[in-house]
Amino acid sequence: MGIAENYAAALKRIAGACARAGRRPEEVTLVAVTKTVEVAAIREAFQAGVRHFGENRVQEAGDKITGLMDIRPAFTFHMVGHLQSNKAGLAAKLFDVIESVDSVKLARALNSRTARPLPVLLEVNVAGEAGKSGMKTDAVAAASREIALLERLKVEGLMTVAPVVGSPEMVRPVFRQLRELRDSLGLKHLSMGMTGDFEVAIEEGATMVRIGRAIFAPPR
Ligand SMILES: *Cc1c(COP(=O)(O)O)cnc(C)c1O
């Protein structure tokens, strides 16, 4: 299967998960994650209809974007990977939304390096995994309040990368916990779910799913 077919199949699975959960497919945005993917394949996905792309490294995103300038105004570019404060300026220039704000320090750096309003999500390490980025759940409310005071940052929701486990059902409680946290903060977006678990994430309320392999990986 090619990229267009993969994309169509992913949309179908999203629609199925929405139907099971009594949700509308328009409530869920598919963000195609293009790390390690060539510019030609990104173009192919764009031609198939993808309008949200995600990258996890500033350097790689910067290298690729020069080859996509003709279509750049027509898609939304998401930063989904760990971001260091010293790359905040470049990230704010490259991306339309930063999904991986994991500290007040990084939020301040982004705020001071951007001239325009910048939508952000707060990344949460829901399961408290060691060595993984993201705020601890009990730190999110205070951080969100502080970040909301920064003039140019718009806190639009929460994001998580779920633990890698044997079956998607095992991460359902993680997704549910993030949704409850999002609700308690009165935020809009919930970015959760990847190739291995996006249907469960949608059943638990995801508004953005970040999908890489299901769209770009060659068939096995
Ligand atoms: C790579 C990546 C994804 C996509 O993962 P797949 O398993 O390929 O769908 C989503 N989110 C983040 C933060 C990633 O780094």
The ligand as a Gaussian input file, in Angstrom:
#p B3LYP/6-31G(d) Opt

LIG

0 1
 C        7.263000       9.247000      16.231000
 C        6.251000       9.902000      17.074000
 C        4.880000       9.669000      16.863000
 C        4.355000       8.706000      15.824000
 O        4.647000       7.404000      16.205000
 P        4.162000       6.146000      15.319000
 O        4.246000       5.019000      16.266000
 O        5.120000       6.055000      14.182000
 O        2.780000       6.433000      14.874000
 C        3.983000      10.361000      17.676000
 N        4.400000      11.206000      18.640000
 C        5.693000      11.459000      18.853000
 C        6.076000      12.406000      19.929000
 C        6.668000      10.817000      18.095000
 O        7.968000      11.047000      18.321000

